[in-house]
Amino acid sequence: MLKIRRRKYLVKQDTQFRYMGLVLIPLVLLLTCLYYLMYYAVFNHLLIPEAVISILLPAMKQVNTVLILCMPVLFFLLVYAGLIYSNRLIGPIPRLEREIDRIIAGDHSIRLKTRDKDDLKQFVGKINILLEKLSKAA
């Protein structure tokens, strides 16, 4: 099978950023809430003896330092993963729009193509079946 490689990862930026935001914003909010619950709620609301707090506080400061250093890297990896996965859904749309415009213009011999990992593969298969039936009916 012919491998189709997309050269750009940001093809429909507004749609792709919206799709990534649907995944990334709740994930970041969830992680922030869990951190707040773990760090502040444990130290401020539980009756922990002073001896335990004196042991836990330096450890939590180390955890904070590691988080501050790792968060930019983790955020970059999350954005990169979101970009790759959103490209599987949004990436083929501009090419499919061009091919569908050609079909609307009357060229029913065209068959739509997708990459192996594109999420729209089943949808494109259904459109190809429809085109096949249209060409047989004509």
N, CA and C atoms as a LAMMPS dump frame, in Angstrom:
ITEM: TIMESTEP
0
ITEM: NUMBER OF ATOMS
414
ITEM: BOX BOUNDS ff ff ff
-5.0000000000000000e+02 5.0000000000000000e+02
-5.0000000000000000e+02 5.0000000000000000e+02
-5.0000000000000000e+02 5.0000000000000000e+02
ITEM: ATOMS id mol type element x y z
1 1 1 N 0.838 -1.18 0
2 1 2 C 0 0 0
3 1 3 C 0.882 1.241 0
4 2 1 N 0.472 2.232 -0.707
5 2 2 C 1.208 3.484 -0.817
6 2 3 C 1.161 4.246 0.501
7 3 1 N 2.336 4.602 1.008
8 3 2 C 2.403 5.362 2.258
9 3 3 C 2.26 6.837 1.945
10 4 1 N 1.326 7.475 2.614
11 4 2 C 1.112 8.91 2.459
12 4 3 C 1.703 9.591 3.682
13 5 1 N 2.681 10.475 3.468
14 5 2 C 3.295 11.199 4.583
15 5 3 C 2.848 12.641 4.548
16 6 1 N 2.357 13.086 5.66
17 6 2 C 1.963 14.475 5.788
18 6 3 C 3.187 15.27 6.195
19 7 1 N 3.427 16.393 5.562
20 7 2 C 4.627 17.168 5.824
21 7 3 C 4.457 18.151 6.977
22 8 1 N 3.238 18.578 7.226
23 8 2 C 3.001 19.541 8.297
24 8 3 C 2.105 18.909 9.352
25 9 1 N 2.379 19.245 10.597
26 9 2 C 1.538 18.739 11.675
27 9 3 C 0.433 19.712 12.041
28 10 1 N 0.589 20.984 11.723
29 10 2 C -0.458 21.971 11.968
30 10 3 C -1.081 22.341 10.634
31 11 1 N -2.152 21.663 10.27
32 11 2 C -2.78 21.909 8.977
33 11 3 C -4.028 22.77 9.096
34 12 1 N -4.837 22.539 10.09
35 12 2 C -6.003 23.381 10.379
36 12 3 C -5.846 23.806 11.833
37 13 1 N -5.054 24.852 12.022
38 13 2 C -4.596 25.206 13.359
39 13 3 C -5.724 25.464 14.351
40 14 1 N -6.75 26.207 13.958
41 14 2 C -7.814 26.525 14.909
42 14 3 C -8.533 25.267 15.376
43 15 1 N -8.856 24.378 14.469
44 15 2 C -9.532 23.135 14.826
45 15 3 C -8.61 22.226 15.625
46 16 1 N -7.364 22.163 15.213
47 16 2 C -6.418 21.287 15.877
48 16 3 C -6.121 21.762 17.303
49 17 1 N -5.981 23.072 17.508
50 17 2 C -5.742 23.595 18.85
51 17 3 C -6.966 23.375 19.742
52 18 1 N -8.16 23.497 19.182
53 18 2 C -9.37 23.233 19.946
54 18 3 C -9.422 21.768 20.38
55 19 1 N -9.079 20.879 19.479
56 19 2 C -9.069 19.445 19.778
57 19 3 C -8.025 19.13 20.846
58 20 1 N -6.844 19.73 20.724
59 20 2 C -5.791 19.52 21.725
60 20 3 C -6.212 20.103 23.073
61 21 1 N -6.894 21.248 23.051
62 21 2 C -7.342 21.873 24.286
63 21 3 C -8.355 21.015 25.03
64 22 1 N -9.185 20.295 24.282
65 22 2 C -10.154 19.404 24.917
66 22 3 C -9.476 18.305 25.73
67 23 1 N -8.258 17.965 25.338
68 23 2 C -7.526 16.921 26.043
69 23 3 C -6.585 17.52 27.082
70 24 1 N -5.839 18.541 26.7
71 24 2 C -4.777 19.047 27.565
72 24 3 C -5.283 19.872 28.744
73 25 1 N -6.268 20.718 28.538
74 25 2 C -6.734 21.585 29.62
75 25 3 C -7.313 20.774 30.786
76 26 1 N -8.2 19.804 30.546
77 26 2 C -8.665 19.003 31.69
78 26 3 C -7.55 18.203 32.355
79 27 1 N -6.594 17.731 31.577
80 27 2 C -5.487 16.969 32.15
81 27 3 C -4.639 17.847 33.06
82 28 1 N -4.313 19.055 32.621
83 28 2 C -3.517 19.972 33.44
84 28 3 C -4.294 20.38 34.687
85 29 1 N -5.596 20.634 34.541
86 29 2 C -6.412 20.98 35.71
87 29 3 C -6.485 19.832 36.709
88 30 1 N -6.622 18.626 36.21
89 30 2 C -6.66 17.461 37.086
90 30 3 C -5.354 17.301 37.851
91 31 1 N -4.238 17.418 37.148
92 31 2 C -2.938 17.284 37.81
93 31 3 C -2.719 18.395 38.829
94 32 1 N -3.146 19.611 38.511
95 32 2 C -3.009 20.725 39.45
96 32 3 C -3.853 20.491 40.698
97 33 1 N -5.073 20.036 40.514
98 33 2 C -5.942 19.76 41.669
99 33 3 C -5.379 18.634 42.531
100 34 1 N -4.861 17.601 41.896
101 34 2 C -4.263 16.505 42.67
102 34 3 C -3.045 16.987 43.452
103 35 1 N -2.244 17.834 42.845
104 35 2 C -1.078 18.371 43.548
105 35 3 C -1.527 19.221 44.731
106 36 1 N -2.51 20.076 44.511
107 36 2 C -3.012 20.919 45.596
108 36 3 C -3.538 20.044 46.735
109 37 1 N -4.307 19.032 46.394
110 37 2 C -4.847 18.141 47.411
111 37 3 C -3.729 17.447 48.178
112 38 1 N -2.739 16.971 47.462
113 38 2 C -1.663 16.234 48.093
114 38 3 C -0.817 17.13 48.99
115 39 1 N -0.447 18.279 48.522
116 39 2 C 0.52 19.098 49.234
117 39 3 C -0.129 19.962 50.308
118 40 1 N -1.055 20.796 49.926
119 40 2 C -1.618 21.76 50.874
120 40 3 C -2.634 21.139 51.821
121 41 1 N -3.515 20.312 51.328
122 41 2 C -4.542 19.737 52.187
123 41 3 C -3.934 18.826 53.236
124 42 1 N -2.928 18.079 52.866
125 42 2 C -2.311 17.173 53.828
126 42 3 C -1.643 17.962 54.948
127 43 1 N -0.924 19.013 54.603
128 43 2 C -0.196 19.755 55.627
129 43 3 C -1.08 20.716 56.408
130 44 1 N -2.097 21.261 55.806
131 44 2 C -2.891 22.274 56.48
132 44 3 C -4.089 21.722 57.237
133 45 1 N -4.642 20.618 56.815
134 45 2 C -5.902 20.184 57.396
135 45 3 C -5.813 18.902 58.22
136 46 1 N -4.76 18.187 58.095
137 46 2 C -4.643 16.978 58.901
138 46 3 C -3.844 17.286 60.162
139 47 1 N -4.18 16.637 61.198
140 47 2 C -3.47 16.844 62.459
141 47 3 C -2.236 15.94 62.489
142 48 1 N -1.191 16.457 61.882
143 48 2 C 0.053 15.695 61.809
144 48 3 C 0.982 16.215 62.911
145 49 1 N 1.59 15.333 63.675
146 49 2 C 2.506 15.786 64.722
147 49 3 C 3.692 16.566 64.137
148 50 1 N 4.215 17.479 64.928
149 50 2 C 5.337 18.322 64.476
150 50 3 C 6.546 17.491 64.05
151 51 1 N 6.777 16.378 64.7
152 51 2 C 7.935 15.546 64.355
153 51 3 C 7.793 14.986 62.945
154 52 1 N 6.584 14.595 62.571
155 52 2 C 6.341 14.05 61.222
156 52 3 C 6.446 15.167 60.186
157 53 1 N 5.9 16.352 60.519
158 53 2 C 5.971 17.482 59.586
159 53 3 C 7.42 17.872 59.344
160 54 1 N 8.246 17.836 60.377
161 54 2 C 9.659 18.203 60.197
162 54 3 C 10.385 17.213 59.283
163 55 1 N 9.886 15.995 59.213
164 55 2 C 10.478 15.005 58.299
165 55 3 C 9.875 15.153 56.898
166 56 1 N 8.569 15.381 56.822
167 56 2 C 7.897 15.461 55.525
168 56 3 C 8.188 16.753 54.77
169 57 1 N 8.356 17.857 55.467
170 57 2 C 8.518 19.142 54.806
171 57 3 C 9.743 19.197 53.894
172 58 1 N 10.933 18.753 54.327
173 58 2 C 12.063 18.757 53.377
174 58 3 C 11.826 17.84 52.168
175 59 1 N 11.154 16.716 52.411
176 59 2 C 10.87 15.81 51.291
177 59 3 C 9.912 16.477 50.308
178 60 1 N 8.902 17.177 50.814
179 60 2 C 7.967 17.863 49.926
180 60 3 C 8.633 19.015 49.188
181 61 1 N 9.597 19.665 49.81
182 61 2 C 10.351 20.724 49.117
183 61 3 C 11.159 20.129 47.967
184 62 1 N 11.714 18.946 48.185
185 62 2 C 12.426 18.273 47.091
186 62 3 C 11.461 17.886 45.975
187 63 1 N 10.287 17.425 46.342
188 63 2 C 9.275 17.086 45.333
189 63 3 C 8.909 18.337 44.544
190 64 1 N 8.738 19.463 45.216
191 64 2 C 8.432 20.728 44.535
192 64 3 C 9.54 21.112 43.569
193 65 1 N 10.787 20.965 43.984
194 65 2 C 11.916 21.303 43.114
195 65 3 C 11.926 20.423 41.868
196 66 1 N 11.718 19.136 42.06
197 66 2 C 11.691 18.216 40.924
198 66 3 C 10.528 18.552 39.998
199 67 1 N 9.366 18.867 40.573
200 67 2 C 8.207 19.223 39.753
201 67 3 C 8.456 20.498 38.957
202 68 1 N 9.077 21.483 39.585
203 68 2 C 9.362 22.736 38.881
204 68 3 C 10.313 22.494 37.718
205 69 1 N 11.265 21.599 37.892
206 69 2 C 12.207 21.304 36.813
207 69 3 C 11.591 20.419 35.731
208 70 1 N 10.712 19.503 36.131
209 70 2 C 10.151 18.539 35.173
210 70 3 C 8.894 19.031 34.466
211 71 1 N 8.173 19.965 35.062
212 71 2 C 6.901 20.402 34.473
213 71 3 C 7.043 20.958 33.057
214 72 1 N 8.046 21.802 32.755
215 72 2 C 8.154 22.26 31.357
216 72 3 C 8.381 21.108 30.372
217 73 1 N 9.193 20.131 30.772
218 73 2 C 9.45 18.985 29.897
219 73 3 C 8.174 18.16 29.724
220 74 1 N 7.468 17.903 30.827
221 74 2 C 6.228 17.143 30.748
222 74 3 C 5.168 17.877 29.937
223 75 1 N 5.088 19.195 30.122
224 75 2 C 4.123 19.974 29.351
225 75 3 C 4.453 19.915 27.857
226 76 1 N 5.739 20.031 27.507
227 76 2 C 6.147 19.928 26.11
228 76 3 C 5.775 18.556 25.544
229 77 1 N 6.019 17.501 26.309
230 77 2 C 5.682 16.155 25.834
231 77 3 C 4.168 15.986 25.67
232 78 1 N 3.384 16.568 26.589
233 78 2 C 1.929 16.503 26.459
234 78 3 C 1.452 17.241 25.21
235 79 1 N 2.012 18.425 24.969
236 79 2 C 1.621 19.193 23.779
237 79 3 C 2.026 18.441 22.515
238 80 1 N 3.222 17.859 22.512
239 80 2 C 3.69 17.106 21.341
240 80 3 C 2.793 15.898 21.085
241 81 1 N 2.455 15.152 22.144
242 81 2 C 1.564 13.993 21.979
243 81 3 C 0.183 14.445 21.513
244 82 1 N -0.305 15.55 22.061
245 82 2 C -1.595 16.081 21.616
246 82 3 C -1.564 16.485 20.161
247 83 1 N -0.448 17.056 19.728
248 83 2 C -0.297 17.456 18.332
249 83 3 C -0.296 16.246 17.41
250 84 1 N 0.423 15.219 17.782
251 84 2 C 0.484 14.006 16.954
252 84 3 C -0.903 13.356 16.853
253 85 1 N -1.575 13.202 17.984
254 85 2 C -2.876 12.533 17.958
255 85 3 C -3.962 13.389 17.321
256 86 1 N -3.887 14.7 17.501
257 86 2 C -4.884 15.544 16.834
258 86 3 C -4.651 15.552 15.333
259 87 1 N -3.407 15.351 14.908
260 87 2 C -3.098 15.314 13.486
261 87 3 C -3.71 14.091 12.815
262 88 1 N -3.894 13.022 13.569
263 88 2 C -4.531 11.831 13
264 88 3 C -5.985 12.087 12.639
265 89 1 N -6.631 12.979 13.381
266 89 2 C -8.027 13.294 13.092
267 89 3 C -8.149 14.485 12.154
268 90 1 N -7.428 15.549 12.419
269 90 2 C -7.578 16.8 11.684
270 90 3 C -6.721 16.816 10.418
271 91 1 N -5.607 16.126 10.406
272 91 2 C -4.645 16.183 9.299
273 91 3 C -5.192 15.887 7.918
274 92 1 N -5.995 14.843 7.738
275 92 2 C -6.465 14.526 6.393
276 92 3 C -7.576 15.438 5.873
277 93 1 N -8.131 16.277 6.699
278 93 2 C -9.3 17.07 6.295
279 93 3 C -9.031 17.988 5.107
280 94 1 N -7.943 18.773 5.059
281 94 2 C -7.753 19.646 3.882
282 94 3 C -7.668 18.875 2.561
283 95 1 N -6.964 17.742 2.556
284 95 2 C -6.858 16.942 1.332
285 95 3 C -8.2 16.333 0.967
286 96 1 N -8.929 15.853 1.968
287 96 2 C -10.255 15.287 1.703
288 96 3 C -11.205 16.354 1.165
289 97 1 N -11.1 17.58 1.672
290 97 2 C -11.934 18.672 1.149
291 97 3 C -11.636 18.929 -0.327
292 98 1 N -10.348 18.929 -0.699
293 98 2 C -9.983 19.134 -2.112
294 98 3 C -10.522 18 -2.99
295 99 1 N -10.377 16.765 -2.531
296 99 2 C -10.849 15.628 -3.319
297 99 3 C -12.377 15.613 -3.425
298 100 1 N -13.068 15.982 -2.357
299 100 2 C -14.531 16.038 -2.403
300 100 3 C -14.992 17.156 -3.333
301 101 1 N -14.261 18.274 -3.369
302 101 2 C -14.58 19.339 -4.333
303 101 3 C -14.473 18.829 -5.765
304 102 1 N -13.472 17.989 -6.031
305 102 2 C -13.339 17.408 -7.376
306 102 3 C -14.499 16.459 -7.67
307 103 1 N -14.953 15.725 -6.644
308 103 2 C -16.092 14.822 -6.825
309 103 3 C -17.356 15.625 -7.105
310 104 1 N -17.552 16.721 -6.37
311 104 2 C -18.715 17.584 -6.585
312 104 3 C -18.694 18.165 -7.995
313 105 1 N -17.487 18.434 -8.505
314 105 2 C -17.358 18.973 -9.856
315 105 3 C -17.698 17.936 -10.925
316 106 1 N -17.843 16.655 -10.526
317 106 2 C -18.287 15.652 -11.491
318 106 3 C -17.319 14.51 -11.717
319 107 1 N -16.157 14.514 -11.112
320 107 2 C -15.175 13.444 -11.295
321 107 3 C -15.452 12.329 -10.282
322 108 1 N -16.291 11.343 -10.667
323 108 2 C -16.66 10.256 -9.756
324 108 3 C -15.672 9.094 -9.789
325 109 1 N -14.59 9.228 -10.527
326 109 2 C -13.593 8.159 -10.576
327 109 3 C -12.595 8.261 -9.413
328 110 1 N -12.632 9.352 -8.681
329 110 2 C -11.695 9.562 -7.569
330 110 3 C -12.089 8.664 -6.407
331 111 1 N -11.09 8.095 -5.75
332 111 2 C -11.29 7.366 -4.503
333 111 3 C -10.429 8.041 -3.442
334 112 1 N -11.02 8.302 -2.302
335 112 2 C -10.318 8.991 -1.227
336 112 3 C -9.322 8.048 -0.568
337 113 1 N -8.209 8.607 -0.145
338 113 2 C -7.152 7.809 0.493
339 113 3 C -6.837 8.401 1.858
340 114 1 N -6.446 7.526 2.789
341 114 2 C -6 7.961 4.111
342 114 3 C -4.74 7.194 4.479
343 115 1 N -4.082 7.691 5.503
344 115 2 C -2.931 6.966 6.04
345 115 3 C -3.439 5.848 6.945
346 116 1 N -2.565 4.918 7.253
347 116 2 C -2.968 3.764 8.065
348 116 3 C -3.459 4.161 9.453
349 117 1 N -2.848 5.182 10.064
350 117 2 C -3.188 5.543 11.437
351 117 3 C -4.206 6.675 11.546
352 118 1 N -4.732 7.157 10.431
353 118 2 C -5.72 8.233 10.482
354 118 3 C -7.015 7.733 11.103
355 119 1 N -7.618 8.562 11.945
356 119 2 C -8.868 8.184 12.609
357 119 3 C -10.071 8.231 11.672
358 120 1 N -9.955 8.93 10.562
359 120 2 C -11.071 9.05 9.622
360 120 3 C -11.102 7.919 8.59
361 121 1 N -10.314 6.897 8.792
362 121 2 C -10.187 5.824 7.803
363 121 3 C -11.53 5.136 7.516
364 122 1 N -12.315 4.828 8.543
365 122 2 C -13.6 4.156 8.328
366 122 3 C -14.584 5.088 7.619
367 123 1 N -14.58 6.359 7.976
368 123 2 C -15.451 7.336 7.332
369 123 3 C -15.118 7.465 5.851
370 124 1 N -13.839 7.531 5.529
371 124 2 C -13.4 7.629 4.134
372 124 3 C -13.768 6.358 3.379
373 125 1 N -13.687 5.204 4.035
374 125 2 C -14.103 3.951 3.407
375 125 3 C -15.572 3.968 3.026
376 126 1 N -16.406 4.532 3.883
377 126 2 C -17.84 4.641 3.585
378 126 3 C -18.087 5.585 2.406
379 127 1 N -17.343 6.678 2.344
380 127 2 C -17.483 7.607 1.212
381 127 3 C -17.071 6.909 -0.08
382 128 1 N -16.017 6.102 -0.037
383 128 2 C -15.584 5.368 -1.226
384 128 3 C -16.646 4.357 -1.679
385 129 1 N -17.311 3.712 -0.727
386 129 2 C -18.402 2.79 -1.073
387 129 3 C -19.536 3.568 -1.735
388 130 1 N -19.867 4.746 -1.212
389 130 2 C -20.89 5.587 -1.796
390 130 3 C -20.516 6.008 -3.213
391 131 1 N -19.262 6.372 -3.425
392 131 2 C -18.803 6.748 -4.772
393 131 3 C -18.881 5.574 -5.726
394 132 1 N -18.571 4.391 -5.235
395 132 2 C -18.648 3.174 -6.044
396 132 3 C -20.09 2.938 -6.501
397 133 1 N -21.031 3.088 -5.585
398 133 2 C -22.452 2.918 -5.923
399 133 3 C -22.941 4.001 -6.878
400 134 1 N -22.458 5.221 -6.69
401 134 2 C -22.843 6.302 -7.604
402 134 3 C -22.324 6.058 -9.02
403 135 1 N -21.091 5.574 -9.11
404 135 2 C -20.54 5.335 -10.443
405 135 3 C -21.222 4.152 -11.138
406 136 1 N -21.677 3.148 -10.376
407 136 2 C -22.413 2.028 -10.965
408 136 3 C -23.82 2.462 -11.405
409 137 1 N -24.425 3.371 -10.621
410 137 2 C -25.781 3.825 -10.938
411 137 3 C -25.798 4.737 -12.167
412 138 1 N -24.69 5.41 -12.428
413 138 2 C -24.662 6.373 -13.563
414 138 3 C -24.453 5.699 -14.888
